[in-house]
Amino acid sequence: MGLEEKIPQGVVLTTVEGVFGWMRQASFWPATFGLACCAIEMMTYGAPRFDAGRWGQEVFRASPRQADLMIISGRVSQKMAPVLRQVYDQMHNPKWVLAMGVCASSGGMFNNYSIVQGADHIVPVDMYVPGCPPRPDMLIDAMEKLRKQIVAKMPIGANAIAANEAAEAAALIAPSTREMKGLMR
């Protein structure tokens, strides 16, 4: 005879982390970091046709202190890299980064001295959106995947502090996309 059989119908059992994850999964507050043509597609994501308001994300935050998701859309120049890192450091934990477009993911067609070859050289990236430029529905799909993979399963309290420190250290030690050898190289 288990505990589940003694509880009346309609009562749900879960953990505190599960409840917080469920509440947090619908509360992405993205910070705008539009650097090039992908930013127009990111703006379209908030327009009536794609309506980011369905998920509570219609207001892009201009202040990093109010945001928990940074969408890097476009190419990152060497001059902009310290600013990108500063904005990331000003965001409160938990925070996530989404690299939108091939330029933010790997430098794109700009393989020269002035463009950073992937935002993962500067900040740990949680999700990549491919395309040049990616459509807003691809951004919606990436947000949904990020929500299911990371946000709902994230620990809270002292466990979250240790997990954030370990994740950031591992992401900065990991090889960048430029150093990875795969089918394309």
Backbone as a ProteinNet text record, in pm:
[ID]
protein_1_A
[PRIMARY]
MGLEEKIPQGVVLTTVEGVFGWMRQASFWPATFGLACCAIEMMTYGAPRFDAGRWGQEVFRASPRQADLMIISGRVSQKMAPVLRQVYDQMHNPKWVLAMGVCASSGGMFNNYSIVQGADHIVPVDMYVPGCPPRPDMLIDAMEKLRKQIVAKMPIGANAIAANEAAEAAALIAPSTREMKGLMR
[TERTIARY]
85.7	0	90.3	91.6	178.2	109.3	186.1	136.2	41.3	68.5	-14.3	-159	-178.4	-313.6	-392	-324.5	-392.1	-428.6	-367.4	-393.5	-522.6	-606.6	-733	-708.1	-808.7	-798.2	-790	-705.1	-688.8	-569.8	-496.1	-378.1	-254.5	-166.1	-46.5	75.4	162.8	287.5	402.1	489.1	605.3	709.7	819.9	924.8	915.5	982.6	984.9	1056.7	1165.2	1235.4	1146	1062	968.7	867.6	817	720.4	787.1	906.9	976.4	1012.5	1051.5	1080.8	958.2	844.3	719.5	681.7	702.2	670	769.1	895.6	1000.2	998.2	939.5	947.7	866.1	772.4	691.9	731.4	847.7	882.2	1014.7	1044	1163.3	1144.7	1242.2	1243.5	1368.9	1357.5	1476.9	1535.4	1667.8	1740.4	1778.7	1755.8	1788.6	1937.3	1997.7	2136.1	2144.8	2069.4	2063.4	2179.7	2262.4	2383.6	2381.5	2294.9	2294.7	2156.3	2152.2	2025.5	1938.8	1995.7	1915	1826	1863.7	1784.6	1646.9	1634.8	1504.6	1412.9	1468.9	1389.5	1353.8	1442.2	1412	1298.8	1296.6	1186.9	1055.4	1063	943.5	884.4	968.4	924	825.5	842	751.6	632.9	627	518.7	392.5	278.3	151.4	146.7	218.7	208.7	262.7	374.4	433.2	401.2	373.1	315.9	386.5	499.2	572.6	496.6	394.7	313.3	237.2	222	155.1	231.4	362.5	446.7	495.5	442.1	482.8	616	654.6	784.9	772.7	659.8	641	724.8	770.2	848	995.5	1071.9	1216.3	1274.4	1358.6	1414.7	1537.4	1543.8	1659.6	1767.7	1728.9	1823.9	1860.4	1989.7	2027.7	1987.6	1962.5	1924.4	1780.8	1702.5	1564.4	1548.3	1654.7	1645.2	1709.9	1661.9	1724.8	1764.9	1736.5	1774.7	1834.2	1955.8	2019	2012.8	1952.1	1946.3	2049.6	2158.9	2263	2227.1	2186.7	2143	2232.6	2317.3	2406.1	2552	2635.6	2780.1	2833.4	2927.8	2989.1	3128.2	3152.2	3284.2	3376.4	3504.5	3602.7	3577.1	3529.8	3500.4	3376.4	3283.3	3158.6	3169.5	3271	3285.9	3293.5	3372.9	3373.1	3238.8	3165.4	3032.8	2937	2945	2862.4	2888.6	3015.1	3049.9	3003.5	3012.6	2969.5	2818.5	2742.7	2597.3	2562.7	2633.9	2610.8	2641.9	2749.5	2786.5	2687.9	2617.8	2521	2387.5	2364.2	2239.1	2243.8	2129.2	2119.3	2101.9	2146	2123.5	1981.8	1919.5	1966.8	1958.4	2053.5	2056.2	2094.7	2040.6	2064.6	2101.8	2173.8	2216.6	2173.7	2117.3	2073.5	2145.6	2224.6	2296	2208.2	2160.6	2066.8	2139	2139.6	2201.2	2340	2383.1	2512.4	2627.8	2610.2	2717.3	2741.9	2634.6	2650.8	2699.7	2665	2703.6	2847.8	2892.6	3026.8	3100.7	3053.3	3119.6	3065.2	2995.3	2932.3	3031.4	2994.3	3080.5	3193.3	3191.9	3291.8	3408.4	3499.1	3615	3734.2	3734.3	3843.6	3878	3970.5	4024.7	3926.1	3827.1	3740.6	3616.2	3585.7	3465	3502.9	3437.3	3456.8	3392.7	3464.9	3415.8	3329.4	3218.6	3124	3114.6	2991.8	2970.2	3015.7	3037.6	3082.1	3226.3	3296.3	3429.2	3418.5	3302.4	3286.2	3197	3083	2987.1	2946.6	2908	2858.9	2721.4	2710.5	2586.3	2509	2379.7	2295.1	2224.1	2190.7	2115.3	2158.5	2173.3	2210.2	2091.6	2065	1960.7	2030.4	2027	2096.7	2017.8	2084.9	2018	2079.6	2054.2	2108	2002.3	1922	1889.2	1785.6	1782.6	1681.1	1542.9	1443.7	1306.2	1258.4	1159.5	1107.5	1051.1	995.7	945	1058.2	1178.2	1294.1	1333.1	1318.2	1345.1	1242.3	1117.5	1013.7	1048	1091.7	1129.7	1248.4	1346.1	1462.2	1422.9	1331.7	1284.4	1213.6	1133.8	1062	1159.2	1261.1	1361	1440.9	1477	1549.9	1464.6	1337.8	1246.1	1237.8	1227.8	1214	1344.5	1457.3	1585.2	1643.4	1635.1	1711.9	1624.3	1527.9	1456.7	1376.7	1303.6	1216.6	1294.2	1418.5	1497	1605.4	1601.7	1708	1690.3	1797.9	1787.4	1772.2	1734.3	1717.6	1803	1819.7	1891.5	2041	2096.2	2240.2	2280.9	2192.4	2220.9	2235.4	2157.4	2162.7	2294	2343.6	2469.3	2583.9	2591.1	2696.7	2681.5	2558.1	2534.4	2570.3	2538.2	2571.6	2722.2	2793.1	2938.6	3003.5	2957.2	3012.8	2980.6	2858.8	2819.5	2898.1	2918.2	2992	3139.2	3197.3	3337.2	3353.9	3260.5	3268.4	3247.5	3158.2	3131	3248	3317	3430.4	3555.5	3562.4	3675.4	3652.3	3526.6	3492.1	3548.4	3583	3634	3526.6	3568.4	3472.7	3429.9	3327.9	3279	3383.6	3471.5	3577.1	3678.2	3703.9	3803	3746.7	3614.5	3553	3571.2	3604.6	3619.6	3495.2	3433.7	3312.7	3301	3180.4	3157.3	3186.5	3175.2	3192	3338.4	3430.3	3571.1	3658.2
-117.2	0	123.4	196.5	312.4	441.6	545.4	677.1	730.6	696.8	746.1	698.4	582	527.5	591	650.7	709.9	857.1	919.3	1060.7	1073.2	1170.4	1185.4	1226.8	1199.5	1229.5	1381.1	1424	1565.3	1630.3	1557.2	1609.5	1567.5	1663	1637.6	1638.4	1539.8	1534.4	1575	1662.5	1705.3	1759.6	1805.1	1865.7	2017.4	2086.6	2232.7	2279.8	2211.7	2247.6	2228.4	2127.3	2104.3	2217.5	2266.7	2376.6	2504.3	2535	2654.6	2645	2526.8	2507.6	2527.3	2480.5	2497.3	2645.2	2720.9	2863.6	2941.1	2900.2	2973.4	2949.8	2839	2806.7	2900.5	2971.8	3063.8	3208.9	3231.4	3369	3415.3	3377.2	3432.5	3582	3658.8	3801.2	3827.1	3831.3	3843.5	3984.1	3989.2	4114.7	4124.9	4239.4	4256.4	4281.5	4210.9	4237.8	4220	4302.5	4296.1	4370.6	4299.4	4357.3	4370.1	4296.7	4302	4262	4206.7	4178.2	4078.4	3991	3895.9	3967.6	4088.2	4163	4196.8	4215.2	4243.6	4122.3	4003.3	3882	3864.1	3906.7	3899.6	3996.7	4113	4207.9	4153.1	4082.1	4022	3917.7	3854.3	3754.7	3815.8	3942.3	4009.6	4075.6	4074.7	4137.6	4051.5	4107	4033.9	3900.5	3886	3761.5	3641.6	3661.5	3551.6	3561.5	3681.5	3706.4	3635.3	3689.8	3634.9	3653.5	3736.1	3757.5	3634.7	3536.5	3412.4	3341.1	3365.8	3300.2	3399.2	3519.7	3619.6	3683.9	3688.6	3742.5	3862.7	3931.4	4039.3	4162.3	4177.2	4294.3	4255.2	4304.5	4284	4384.8	4337.8	4422.6	4497.2	4625.4	4704.6	4699.7	4667.1	4658	4512	4481.5	4341.9	4295.2	4386.3	4348.2	4298	4322.1	4275.2	4154.5	4110	4002.8	3874.5	3762.3	3635.2	3557.4	3610.5	3546.9	3651.5	3627.2	3717.1	3652.2	3722.3	3674.7	3754.8	3689.3	3754.7	3732.6	3837.8	3823.7	3908.4	3841.4	3910.8	3888	3947.3	3927.9	4011.5	3954.1	4021	4065.9	4196.1	4247.5	4243.6	4258.9	4259.1	4375.2	4488.9	4603.8	4581.4	4502.1	4479	4365.2	4281.4	4165	4202.1	4302.6	4337.8	4389.3	4458.3	4507.5	4391	4293.7	4173.7	4102.3	4087.9	4021	4101.4	4233.7	4318.1	4307.7	4308	4293.1	4156	4052	3917.2	3912.1	3974	3973.2	4051.5	4149.5	4228.7	4158	4052.5	3977.6	3892.8	3879.4	3798.8	3652.1	3564.2	3420.9	3386	3291.2	3211.8	3292.2	3269.2	3340.9	3244.7	3271.3	3185.7	3272	3211.3	3282.3	3201.9	3271.9	3211	3283.5	3211.7	3271	3254.4	3365.8	3362.9	3397.1	3305.2	3328.2	3269	3247.2	3183.2	3275.1	3405.9	3498	3494	3489.4	3480.9	3343.1	3240.9	3104.5	3073.1	3114.5	3074.5	3181.4	3302.5	3407.6	3421.5	3320.8	3327.2	3341.2	3422.5	3442.4	3540.6	3601.9	3702.6	3637.5	3577.7	3512.2	3607.5	3711.2	3808.4	3851.7	3941.5	3981.3	4059.6	4122.1	4212.5	4145.1	4024	3955.7	3836.8	3826	3712	3590.5	3482.5	3362	3277.7	3334.6	3266.2	3333	3352.7	3417.4	3329.9	3200.8	3112	3138.3	3224.4	3268.4	3368.2	3431.1	3539	3497.7	3437.8	3394.7	3249.6	3176.6	3039.1	3043	2978	2978.1	2850.3	2864.8	2750.9	2692.4	2775.8	2728.4	2806.8	2735.5	2797	2789.1	2899.3	2902.6	2921.3	2820.4	2833.3	2918.7	2958.6	3031.5	3167.3	3220.8	3351.7	3427.8	3507.9	3511.9	3405.5	3358.4	3259.6	3323.8	3249.6	3298.5	3306.2	3389.9	3399.5	3267.7	3183.4	3055.5	2963.5	2982.2	2907.4	2955.2	3084.7	3139.5	3087.4	3076.4	3020.2	2875.6	2798.9	2659.8	2650.6	2738.9	2739.5	2776.5	2872.2	2910.4	2792.6	2720.6	2605.1	2495.3	2470.2	2369.3	2411.6	2539.5	2590.3	2577.1	2606.1	2595.7	2451.3	2356.6	2216.9	2157.3	2195.1	2134.6	2189.8	2318.9	2381.9	2435.1	2515.6	2591.3	2502.2	2408	2326	2232.3	2200.6	2105.1	2171.8	2302.7	2374	2370.7	2344	2341.7	2482.2	2490.8	2619.4	2622.1	2741	2756	2732.4	2666.1	2639.3	2547.3	2457.8	2370.3	2450.7	2557.1	2639.5	2716.2	2766.5	2842	2752.3	2634.2	2540.1	2496.1	2473.1	2430.7	2541.9	2668.1	2780.9	2798.7	2789.7	2804.4	2692.3	2570.9	2457.3	2465.7	2508.1	2516.9	2625.5	2740.3	2847.4	2810	2746.4	2703.7	2599.4	2505.8	2402.3	2460.8	2557.9	2617.4	2700.8	2765.7	2848.3	2764.4	2645.4	2555.5	2476.7	2452.4	2371.4	2435	2353.1	2409.4	2488	2593.3	2673.7	2598.1	2649.5	2583.2	2585.2	2681.3	2691.6	2577.7	2534.9	2430	2289.5	2276.1	2144	2089	1965	1898.7	1814.2	1832.9	1757.6	1733.3	1715.5	1686.3	1805.8	1926.1	2045.5	2087.3	2028.1	2072	1963.5
0	0	0	-108.5	-120.6	-80.7	-70.7	-34.4	-141	-267.7	-377.2	-365.6	-309.1	-298.4	-184.2	-86.1	28.5	5.7	-94.2	-121	-200.7	-165.7	-239.7	-385.7	-467.5	-609.7	-631.5	-725.9	-756.5	-688.3	-605.6	-537.9	-617.2	-641.2	-720.2	-628.5	-644.9	-569.7	-660.2	-610.4	-687.1	-590.4	-645.9	-563.8	-573.5	-483	-486.5	-613.4	-650.9	-773.8	-895	-893.5	-1003.1	-1016.4	-902.8	-904.4	-955.4	-905.8	-951.3	-1098.7	-1143.7	-1285.3	-1371.1	-1324.8	-1397.9	-1406.7	-1297.5	-1299.7	-1385.7	-1381.7	-1452.2	-1603.2	-1647.7	-1788.8	-1876.6	-1821.7	-1900.6	-1876.1	-1817.5	-1780.4	-1839.5	-1962.9	-2028	-2048.3	-2007.6	-2034.6	-2116.2	-2248.3	-2332	-2331.6	-2334.9	-2353.1	-2499.7	-2556.3	-2697.2	-2713	-2803.4	-2841	-2991.6	-3063.4	-3208.6	-3270.1	-3343.2	-3398.6	-3550.9	-3618.6	-3765.3	-3816.3	-3936.5	-4004.4	-3929.2	-3848.6	-3770.9	-3669.9	-3632.3	-3534.5	-3589.9	-3720.6	-3780.9	-3766.1	-3784.1	-3764.2	-3617.1	-3527.6	-3384.6	-3350.3	-3413.8	-3391.9	-3446.3	-3557	-3615.5	-3522.1	-3444	-3346.3	-3247.3	-3215.4	-3123.2	-3190.1	-3323.3	-3398.2	-3394.5	-3436.4	-3425.8	-3501.3	-3611	-3687.2	-3607.9	-3537.5	-3461.5	-3313.3	-3263.2	-3131.6	-3016.6	-2977.3	-2863.3	-2732.2	-2733.4	-2614.7	-2570	-2658.3	-2618.7	-2508.7	-2501.6	-2400.9	-2295.8	-2293	-2195.1	-2225.9	-2353.8	-2392.3	-2485	-2481.1	-2576.3	-2546.3	-2423.4	-2385.8	-2380.1	-2476.2	-2471	-2372.8	-2286.4	-2181.2	-2232.2	-2204.4	-2243	-2135.9	-2013.9	-1904	-1879.6	-1871	-1843.8	-1705.1	-1614.2	-1478.6	-1471.3	-1575.7	-1579.7	-1671.3	-1735.3	-1834.3	-1782.2	-1834.3	-1801.5	-1926.7	-2043.8	-2169.6	-2261.4	-2307.8	-2403.3	-2541.4	-2636.5	-2773.9	-2852.1	-2889.5	-2968.8	-3114.8	-3182.4	-3320.9	-3410.3	-3484.4	-3577.7	-3545.3	-3628.4	-3613.5	-3496.6	-3424.6	-3309.5	-3350.6	-3349.4	-3385.4	-3263.1	-3287.1	-3177.8	-3082	-3135.6	-3049.6	-2964.1	-3015.1	-2942.5	-2842.5	-2853.4	-2766.2	-2617.7	-2576.4	-2433	-2382.8	-2468.7	-2430.7	-2412	-2502.4	-2491.8	-2359.9	-2324.4	-2198.4	-2078.1	-2086	-1975.4	-1953.2	-2061.8	-2049.9	-1992.3	-2036.5	-1983	-1833.6	-1792	-1650.5	-1564.7	-1622.7	-1547.1	-1529.7	-1605.8	-1592.2	-1465.8	-1401.1	-1279.9	-1315.5	-1225.6	-1244.3	-1203.7	-1267.6	-1381.1	-1509.6	-1598.8	-1726.2	-1837.4	-1955.1	-2070.3	-2189.3	-2283.9	-2404.4	-2525.9	-2623.4	-2747.5	-2861.2	-2940.6	-3054.7	-3177.4	-3231.5	-3343.8	-3472.7	-3565.7	-3695.8	-3704	-3826.2	-3847.5	-3806.8	-3814.2	-3774.8	-3624.1	-3545.3	-3400.5	-3358.5	-3435.8	-3400.4	-3434.9	-3555.2	-3599.1	-3678.1	-3679.1	-3756.5	-3897	-3944.6	-4076.3	-4190	-4287.3	-4404.2	-4377.4	-4259.5	-4224.9	-4151.7	-4223.9	-4164.4	-4174.3	-4091.4	-4092.5	-3950.6	-3940.4	-3810.3	-3724.4	-3782.4	-3706	-3648.3	-3691.5	-3646.2	-3557.4	-3442.7	-3353.2	-3418.3	-3424.4	-3492.5	-3399	-3358.9	-3271.4	-3135.6	-3089.3	-2959.5	-2844	-2871.5	-2763.8	-2722.8	-2793.4	-2749.4	-2633.7	-2617.7	-2520.4	-2403.9	-2434.9	-2332.3	-2358.7	-2255.4	-2279.5	-2346.6	-2461.4	-2538.9	-2509.4	-2479.6	-2447.1	-2568.8	-2666.3	-2782	-2904.9	-3016.5	-3143.8	-3239	-3310.2	-3411.8	-3546	-3635	-3763.1	-3861.6	-3968.1	-4075	-4098.1	-4216.3	-4253.1	-4333.3	-4273.4	-4131.2	-4097.2	-3974.6	-3936.1	-3927.2	-3961.8	-3956.6	-3811.2	-3783.8	-3647.3	-3593.5	-3682.5	-3633.1	-3588.7	-3642.7	-3593.4	-3454	-3430.2	-3297.2	-3196.5	-3238.9	-3152.1	-3116	-3214.6	-3190.7	-3094	-3111.6	-3022.6	-2880.2	-2865.6	-2731.8	-2664.8	-2743.9	-2688.8	-2645.7	-2726.8	-2691.1	-2569.1	-2561.9	-2446	-2320.5	-2333.6	-2220	-2170.3	-2261.5	-2221.2	-2170.7	-2231.1	-2194.5	-2066.6	-2048.8	-1942.8	-1829.7	-1861.3	-1759.1	-1666	-1720	-1636	-1544.2	-1578.9	-1500.4	-1416.8	-1404.5	-1336.2	-1184.3	-1108.6	-962.3	-904.4	-776	-709.9	-584.3	-527.1	-400.8	-413.3	-312.1	-309.3	-423.9	-463.4	-577.1	-705.3	-720.3	-841	-850.5	-737.9	-739	-783.8	-728	-766.3	-911.3	-955.8	-1094.7	-1192.6	-1159.9	-1248.1	-1261.7	-1149.7	-1154.3	-1234.8	-1215.6	-1289.5	-1438.1	-1471.6	-1612.7	-1685.2	-1621.8	-1687.1	-1703.2	-1602.7	-1613.8	-1724.2	-1733	-1836.8	-1975.1	-1988.6	-2119.1	-2168.6	-2079.2	-2121.8	-2149.7	-2092.3	-2119.5	-2248.1	-2282	-2399.6	-2526.2	-2625.1	-2750.2	-2823.5	-2891.5	-2966.7	-3092	-3157.4	-3278.4	-3389.5	-3386.1	-3487.9	-3473.6	-3349.5	-3324.6	-3341.6	-3343.1	-3354.4	-3496.1	-3503.8	-3634.7	-3659	-3771.1	-3801.1	-3950.3	-3995.9	-4136.6	-4226.7	-4173.5	-4256.3	-4271.8	-4199.2	-4205.4	-4260.4
[MASK]
+++++++++++++++++++++++++++++++++++++++++++++++++++++++++++++++++++++++++++++++++++++++++++++++++++++++++++++++++++++++++++++++++++++++++++++++++++++++++++++++++++++++++++++++++++++++++

